[in-house]
Amino acid sequence: MSHFRIGRVESDTGTAYLVYTEVANWVLLQEGSDLTLIDGGYPGQAKTVLESIRAIGARPEDIRGALLTHAHVDHLGGLAKLQARYGFDVYMDPIEVAHARRDYLQQADVGDIAPIAYRPRVLRWLTAVTPLGVLSRAGLPDAQAFPEPLDLPGRPQPVAAYGHTDGHSAYLANDGAVLVSGDALVSGHPISSVAGPQCIGDAFQHDVDEARRSVESFTTLDATTLFPGHGPMYRGSVAEAADRALNR
């Protein structure tokens, strides 16, 4: 799958791009000629990540470091392939490092999906993501915890957003105007019948209650644009979007 759309937000710290695909998103933060990559889609989307980098007039060699929201295959897979090829460092919440290295795996499995597999949306999603590597259990052996200070292009700032996985992290970018929310708060998903801000389905959550508490914490943010891990870019109060998601 090579189709993607790019949304952008500009600020004094550079330009933030959301690369949207039908199955997973990633983010590029550009400051001058330097890039930060956040997430990287499925293993089979690594080539598409490269296409998106070139689409904004940059090169993969411009990546000065990468960030991971969480270590599910649809966020880690393409990123791990690119890291192995280009050698940039990949940082994440300290709790998520062992997950990324595959010391353990907190990911929906057959037992989680089977009860909903009869639904047409789920079947279509499985058909789309199976060739992209949804069954891959490969990790990121070189995963690292955030350094102090975290000094990357676009000046992203981590925001703890635990629950979807134990160490899930969101990121504020563009001077706090953009929340890169990973799967803590999304604007759509292939198996969801609704559009707009929402919590991802319980089948994909490691700890549903903790995940909701993380979304509650977003209601205190001043961000005005949401870059979700799934679904299109959302322009508007992120605090209101989080409240909407909690009350669906």
KAHU-V727490 format. One record per residue. N is the residue number from 1. RES is the residue in one letter. SS is DSSP state (alpha for helix, beta for strand, coil for the rest). NEAR is the number of other C-alpha atoms within 12 Angstrom. Layout:
n;res;ss;near
N;RES;SS;NEAR
N;RES;SS;NEAR
//
This chain:
n;res;ss;near
1;M;coil;24
2;S;coil;22
3;H;coil;19
4;F;coil;28
5;R;beta;25
6;I;beta;27
7;G;beta;31
8;R;beta;29
9;V;beta;34
10;E;beta;23
11;S;beta;21
12;D;coil;18
13;T;coil;25
14;G;beta;28
15;T;beta;32
16;A;beta;44
17;Y;beta;41
18;L;beta;45
19;V;beta;43
20;Y;beta;38
21;T;coil;35
22;E;coil;29
23;V;coil;41
24;A;coil;49
25;N;coil;49
26;W;beta;53
27;V;beta;53
28;L;beta;52
29;L;beta;47
30;Q;beta;40
31;E;beta;29
32;G;coil;21
33;S;coil;22
34;D;beta;30
35;L;beta;37
36;T;beta;44
37;L;beta;52
38;I;beta;55
39;D;coil;54
40;G;coil;48
41;G;coil;48
42;Y;coil;43
43;P;alpha;36
44;G;alpha;33
45;Q;alpha;42
46;A;alpha;36
47;K;alpha;26
48;T;alpha;32
49;V;alpha;46
50;L;alpha;34
51;E;alpha;23
52;S;alpha;33
53;I;alpha;34
54;R;alpha;19
55;A;alpha;20
56;I;coil;28
57;G;coil;17
58;A;coil;24
59;R;coil;23
60;P;alpha;34
61;E;alpha;21
62;D;alpha;28
63;I;beta;36
64;R;beta;32
65;G;beta;38
66;A;beta;46
67;L;beta;54
68;L;coil;54
69;T;coil;58
70;H;coil;55
71;A;coil;52
72;H;coil;48
73;V;alpha;44
74;D;alpha;43
75;H;alpha;45
76;L;alpha;51
77;G;alpha;39
78;G;alpha;40
79;L;alpha;52
80;A;alpha;44
81;K;alpha;33
82;L;alpha;35
83;Q;alpha;36
84;A;alpha;19
85;R;alpha;17
86;Y;alpha;21
87;G;coil;21
88;F;coil;27
89;D;coil;31
90;V;beta;43
91;Y;beta;48
92;M;beta;42
93;D;coil;35
94;P;alpha;29
95;I;alpha;29
96;E;alpha;39
97;V;alpha;34
98;A;alpha;27
99;H;alpha;35
100;A;alpha;43
101;R;coil;31
102;R;coil;24
103;D;coil;18
104;Y;coil;19
105;L;coil;24
106;Q;coil;29
107;Q;coil;33
108;A;coil;27
109;D;coil;22
110;V;alpha;15
111;G;alpha;12
112;D;alpha;17
113;I;alpha;22
114;A;alpha;15
115;P;coil;15
116;I;coil;23
117;A;coil;20
118;Y;coil;14
119;R;coil;17
120;P;alpha;15
121;R;alpha;18
122;V;alpha;25
123;L;alpha;19
124;R;alpha;19
125;W;alpha;25
126;L;alpha;25
127;T;alpha;18
128;A;alpha;23
129;V;alpha;29
130;T;alpha;22
131;P;coil;17
132;L;coil;28
133;G;coil;28
134;V;coil;31
135;L;coil;21
136;S;coil;26
137;R;coil;27
138;A;coil;27
139;G;coil;33
140;L;coil;36
141;P;coil;22
142;D;coil;24
143;A;coil;36
144;Q;beta;27
145;A;beta;28
146;F;coil;30
147;P;coil;19
148;E;coil;13
149;P;coil;12
150;L;coil;25
151;D;coil;21
152;L;coil;35
153;P;coil;31
154;G;coil;41
155;R;coil;35
156;P;coil;43
157;Q;beta;33
158;P;beta;36
159;V;beta;30
160;A;beta;36
161;A;coil;39
162;Y;coil;37
163;G;coil;36
164;H;coil;42
165;T;coil;39
166;D;coil;35
167;G;coil;38
168;H;coil;45
169;S;beta;43
170;A;beta;45
171;Y;beta;47
172;L;beta;38
173;A;beta;43
174;N;coil;34
175;D;coil;25
176;G;coil;30
177;A;coil;34
178;V;beta;46
179;L;beta;51
180;V;beta;53
181;S;beta;54
182;G;beta;53
183;D;coil;50
184;A;coil;53
185;L;coil;53
186;V;beta;41
187;S;coil;40
188;G;coil;35
189;H;coil;33
190;P;coil;30
191;I;coil;31
192;S;coil;27
193;S;coil;16
194;V;coil;19
195;A;coil;23
196;G;coil;30
197;P;coil;40
198;Q;beta;37
199;C;coil;44
200;I;coil;39
201;G;coil;33
202;D;alpha;26
203;A;alpha;25
204;F;alpha;29
205;Q;coil;30
206;H;coil;29
207;D;coil;26
208;V;alpha;24
209;D;alpha;21
210;E;alpha;24
211;A;alpha;38
212;R;alpha;32
213;R;alpha;25
214;S;alpha;37
215;V;alpha;43
216;E;alpha;29
217;S;alpha;27
218;F;alpha;37
219;T;coil;24
220;T;coil;19
221;L;coil;29
222;D;coil;24
223;A;coil;30
224;T;coil;29
225;T;beta;37
226;L;beta;50
227;F;beta;51
228;P;beta;48
229;G;coil;51
230;H;coil;42
231;G;coil;38
232;P;coil;35
233;M;coil;40
234;Y;beta;36
235;R;beta;25
236;G;coil;22
237;S;coil;24
238;V;alpha;39
239;A;alpha;30
240;E;alpha;29
241;A;alpha;39
242;A;alpha;40
243;D;alpha;26
244;R;alpha;25
245;A;alpha;31
246;L;alpha;27
247;N;coil;14
248;R;coil;15
//
